[in-house]
Amino acid sequence: MPKLYIIPTPIGNLEDITLRAVRLLKEVDFVIAEDTRVTGNLLRHLQIEKKIFSNHLHNEHQSLQFLIEKIKAATSVALTSDAGTPGISDPGFLLVRECLVQDIEIETLPGATAFVPALVNSGLPCERFTFEGFLPQKKGRQTKIKNLVNEDRTMIFYESPHRILKALTEFAEYFGYKRKASVSREITKKFEETKRGTLEELIAIVAGKELKGEIVIVVEGKPKD
């Protein structure tokens, strides 16, 4: 029976890949990747030659049955995203779900992900949290934030550098300007940094700056009365 391995890849520093992930990437029949160029670069770094098929946001519905038939004809296959764990704010869910429907065995490896180090690094409570991923860019964005006004767990969001100021301002308007938060960017990379403070303080820090890289925002949950 074929087996699909879900393999997390480094979010920046290429040393953050596990020994088991490297071994499996060498052993599988082929790799299904979010971006064949990004995964191709990683495989070349690891000195691995492997056939790569594409599974990204814009083709995952159309390519689903093609990939399922390829997996059925194989012994073992790896699914990767550009960075981190497939399915976590990345393509992968549809393929995993269909594999389970087709009785194809799934095994997910532990590995790099951006929100865990950002959460721990924030200094905010880690024992209970909610991961919200990317907020909608337009439709439903305000509703989503409103629905989190009474959330008492630490909240984690992904955001692009182009919308970071907008996101912090919206959080301040709905959660309060004195709510504690942190902004982490370039996690595991050379220019990694985390800024901590109230939402008001973070807005002042971010305003007027041209930030780069993926950003993780961690926001304190609603304080108990």
N, C-alpha and C positions, 0 to 999 in steps of 0.2 A: 504494500500500500504506500502511496506517496505521502510525503510529510512536508509541511510548510513551516519554515523557521522564521519567526519575526525577530529581526536582528537590529537592535539600536546601533546607530553610528555616532561618532563624535560630533558634538555641537560646536566645536572649534578646534581644540587641541587634539591632534590625531593620536596622541598617546592614550586617550581615554576610550580605547576600544578593548574589549576583553579578549583574553587568550582563546576562549571558547568561540567567540564570534569570528576571530581570524581563522581558526581551524575549520569551522563550518563553512565559511565563505570559500575556502579551498576545496571542500568536499562536495558541496551541492552541485547539481547538474547545471543550474543557471540561476541568475539573480533577477528579481523584479524590483525596479528602482523608481523613485519619484522623478529623478532627473538622471538620465543615463550618463550625462557628462560629469556630474558631481560624483556619482558612484564610481564611474570609470576612473576618475582621479584618485579616489580612495583605494580602489583595487590596484592601481599602478603603484601607489605608495607602498602597498602591502606585497607587491610583486606577485599578484594573482591575476591570471588570465581567465576570464569567464564571459559567457554570453549574457547580455543584459537586455531585458525587455522593459518597456516603459509603462508606468502606472501612475499618472499624475491627475491633478484636480480636474483637468479639462478632457481627459479621455477615459477615466476610470469606469464609467458606465458602458461606453462603447467597447472597451477592451476586456471586459469582465469574462465573458464566455470564452474568448480566445485564450486568456490566461488560465482559466480553469482547465481547459482541454490540454494545455501544455503541462500543467501541474500533474494531471492524471496520467500523462505519459512518462512522467519522470519518477525518480526515486526520492529525491529531496530537492527542495527549492528554498531560496532565501528571499525574504521581502525586506527592503530597506527604504528609508526616507532620506532626504538630503542631510538631515541632522536630527538626532534624537530617536525616539521610538515611533515607528509607523503607527498611525491611528490616533496619536495624540496631537491634535491640531495639524495633522498631516493625512494624506491619503492612506488607505489601508483597511478601514472598517468594512467597506463593501466586499473586498476580496476575502477577508477573514470570515465574514458572515456566510458568503456563498460556499466557501470551503467546508464550513461546518454543516451546511445543508447537504453537501455532496459527500459527507462522511470522510473528508480529508483531514488527517490529523494535524493539529496546530501545536507548536511549542514556541513560547515567547521567552526570549532571553532578557535578563536584566541588563541595564546599561545606562548610558548617558541620557539625561533629560535636563532641560533648563530650569524648570520650575522648582525642583527640589533644592538645589543649592541656593537659589534666590530666596526661597522661603526660610531656610535655616539661617542664611546670611542677614535676613531682614531684622532679626531680633524680636520679631513678633511671635505670638504663640503658635507652635507647630503641631500640637497634639490633635487639634481639630481644624480643618481647613476645607475650603471649596475651590476647586480649579474651574475657572470660567473660560479659559482660553481667550480667543479673540472676540471682542465685542462686534456686533454687526456694524458695518461702516456707515450705513444710513438707516434704512427701514428697520424698526424694532430696537434701535440702540437705546433710546431714552426709556422705553418700556423695560428693557433688560436691566438697566441701572436702577430704575424705580423699584423693581421687584427684589432688589438686594438691599434696600434701605434698612430693613430689620434683620438682616443676616448677622448673627453674632459670631460666626466662625471667621477666621482669617481668610481673606479673599485673594485669589491669584489670577492675574490677567496677563495675556500676551498683547503687545501693541507694537506698531511700527514706529520708527523715529519721527515720521511725518505727522503722526496723530497723538504723540505723547502729551503735548501741552493741552490739547483738546480733552483727552481722557482725564488727566489730572484735574482740570477745571470742572468737568462734569461730575467727577467723584466728589469734589469739594462742595459743589452746589447741592448735591443730594445727601452726602454723608456728613457734611460739616467740614469747615476749613481746618479745624483742630484735630481731625482724625489722623492718627499716625499711619505712615506708609513708608515704602522704600521703592526705589527704582534701580534695577540692575540691568546692565547691558554688557555685551561682548563677553559673556560668561565663558571662562576657560581660555580666553584669548589674551593677547599681549596687553591690550588696553582695557581689560576688565575693570569695572568700577561699580560700586553701589553707593547711592545717596539715600540717607535716611532722614526723617523729620516728619513734621505735620504736612498735610496736603498743601497748606498755604506756603510753607517753607520750600517744598519741592517745586511748586509752581514758579516761585521766584528764582530757584536754581536753574530750571529748565528754560524759562522764558528767554528768548533771544539767542539761544544756543542751537547750533546745527549738530544734532546727535546722529550717530551712525550705529548700525548693527541692530539685531533683534533685542527687544526690551521686555523685561518682566516687571510688572508692577504688583507689589504685595500691599494689601490694604488691611488695616486692623478691622476686626468685626465690630459690630455695634456694642459699645460698652454697656455692661449691666448696670441698671439703676441702683 
